[in-house]
Amino acid sequence: MSPINLAIVGVGKIVRDQHLPSIAKNPDFKLIATASRHGTVEGIPSFTSIEAMLDAVPAIDAVSLCMPPQYRYEAAHKALSAGKHVFLEKPPGATLSEVADLEALAAKKGLSLFASWHSRYAAAVEAAKAFLASTTIKSVHVIWKEDVRHWHPNQDWIWQAGGLGVFDPGINALSIVTHILPKAIFLTGATLEFPENRDAPIAADLHFKNSDDVPVRAEFDWRQTGKQSWDIIAETAAGTMELAEGGSKLSVNGELKFSAPEEEYPQLYRRFAEIVKAGKSDVDLAPLRHVADAFMLGKRKFVEAFHD
């Protein structure tokens, strides 16, 4: 089978760090065009808009959309309407409704839509899922704290309405939790901390439970300094499980059970190729639903202004 002719829209840091190396190593894809207001890829035809790219390069089969979520719906709709399969960076959109509309359009067109959740493909996630399925869960505590100045410097869009604020990294934790827990969880309460000068939260404290009343707490914070925290800790009948470092390491009762090198984005592109070949979509909105629930149910607390 010939490679899938791929285009990327939004050539920024995440594309250079993750997408381009993953695409280069995957024989199922051939990068043939990019569209970005500022970024380009050496040796690849570049355009300043998705419209110009789609008009100029009809051979495109699929498009990876890597711009901020507030602008993704319009680009995805144009790509699907032009008959292209679509890969959505996380989060898949600014609202649930727009992603549902894209899913319906993809189905109507017979195209593949992929809502990608890279953290689900962290090395130890499947091992954690298997462990939790084998025991009784008593409680879960998610600690996802990082330094926004380090990871998202001068990214004003992320602080705007629809940019999600601390939920931009926090949704990675939710994508893991919704995948590894045997039963669905439901938000029961939340506190969201908003800087006085921002439209999106800098911290969140979320409380969930499942149908068995198992408590799940998630703490997200963008003010962390020093060592960053991306951990999920579950108290179970078989002991304490810790899924650490963003899902790359699994320990039970302090003993390391599984660890492997990061392969998140290569796995995403393997999955995208798989669904394109199979003629289906993969659009799980559970992580984004929890974020929406937090904004609906959460109490707002205003804190001091934040400056980069």
C-alpha positions, 0 to 999 in steps of 0.5 A, spaced: 500 500 500 502 506 498 504 511 504 498 516 506 500 523 503 500 527 510 499 535 511 500 538 517 497 545 519 500 549 525 508 548 525 510 549 532 514 546 538 510 540 539 510 539 531 518 539 531 519 535 537 514 530 536 510 530 530 515 530 525 520 525 528 514 520 529 512 521 521 519 521 519 520 514 522 513 511 520 513 508 513 505 509 512 506 516 512 509 521 507 509 528 509 507 532 503 505 539 505 504 544 511 500 550 513 502 555 518 502 562 519 509 562 521 513 555 521 515 551 515 519 545 514 525 544 510 524 541 503 516 541 504 511 545 500 509 550 505 503 555 505 500 560 510 493 557 510 489 551 510 485 553 504 491 555 500 494 548 501 488 544 500 487 548 493 494 547 491 496 540 493 490 535 491 494 529 493 493 530 500 490 524 503 490 526 511 491 532 515 494 533 522 491 539 525 496 542 531 494 549 532 490 551 538 484 548 540 480 554 539 481 554 531 481 547 530 474 546 528 474 550 522 480 547 519 478 540 521 471 542 517 475 544 511 479 538 511 473 533 512 469 537 507 475 536 502 475 529 503 481 528 507 482 524 514 483 528 520 488 527 526 486 532 532 492 534 537 489 534 544 484 537 546 480 535 540 476 541 540 474 547 544 467 544 545 464 538 545 459 540 540 464 542 535 467 535 536 461 531 535 459 535 529 466 533 526 465 526 528 458 526 524 461 529 518 467 524 518 462 519 518 457 522 512 464 523 508 466 516 510 473 519 512 477 517 519 477 522 524 482 521 530 481 525 537 488 523 539 490 522 547 498 522 547 498 520 554 494 514 553 500 511 549 505 512 555 509 506 556 506 503 563 499 505 562 497 498 559 500 495 565 497 499 570 490 498 566 491 490 567 493 491 574 487 495 576 483 490 573 486 484 577 484 487 584 479 492 588 480 499 587 479 503 594 481 510 592 485 514 586 489 520 587 492 524 581 497 529 582 499 533 575 503 539 577 508 543 573 511 549 571 507 553 566 513 558 565 517 552 563 512 548 558 508 554 555 512 560 555 508 566 552 503 562 549 497 567 550 492 562 547 492 557 552 490 563 557 484 565 553 477 562 553 477 555 550 485 555 551 483 550 557 489 553 562 491 548 567 486 543 563 491 543 557 496 538 561 491 536 566 487 533 560 493 528 559 491 525 566 484 525 565 485 521 558 489 516 562 484 515 568 478 514 563 482 509 560 485 505 566 479 505 571 475 499 570 468 503 571 466 510 569 467 516 574 463 522 575 465 529 577 462 531 584 465 537 586 471 542 583 474 548 585 478 552 579 483 557 581 483 563 576 488 569 576 485 575 576 488 577 569 486 571 565 480 567 562 482 560 564 484 557 570 491 556 573 489 550 578 484 545 579 482 541 585 477 535 582 473 530 586 470 524 582 467 517 584 464 511 580 458 507 581 461 503 587 463 510 591 470 509 590 473 516 590 478 519 585 481 526 586 485 530 581 490 536 583 492 540 577 497 546 578 501 550 574 505 553 579 510 548 581 517 549 581 523 544 582 521 537 580 515 536 576 509 531 578 505 527 573 503 521 578 497 517 579 496 513 585 491 508 587 490 504 593 488 497 592 486 491 595 493 488 592 497 494 595 499 501 592 500 502 585 503 508 582 503 510 575 509 515 575 512 520 570 506 521 566 505 514 565 512 512 563 513 508 570 509 503 574 510 501 581 506 496 586 508 497 593 514 501 591 517 496 587 518 498 580 514 493 575 514 496 568 518 502 565 520 503 557 522 509 553 517 514 551 513 512 544 507 516 545 507 520 538 510 514 534 504 510 537 499 515 535 501 515 528 501 508 528 494 508 530 492 513 525 494 509 520 490 503 522 484 507 523 485 510 516 486 503 513 480 500 516 476 506 514 473 508 521 474 513 526 477 514 534 473 519 537 473 518 545 471 525 548 471 522 555 477 526 558 474 533 554 467 531 558 470 531 565 473 538 563 466 541 561 463 538 567 469 541 571 467 548 568 460 547 569 460 544 576 466 547 579 467 553 584 471 559 582 476 562 586 480 568 584 487 568 585 493 573 584 494 575 577 499 571 573 505 574 569 510 570 564 
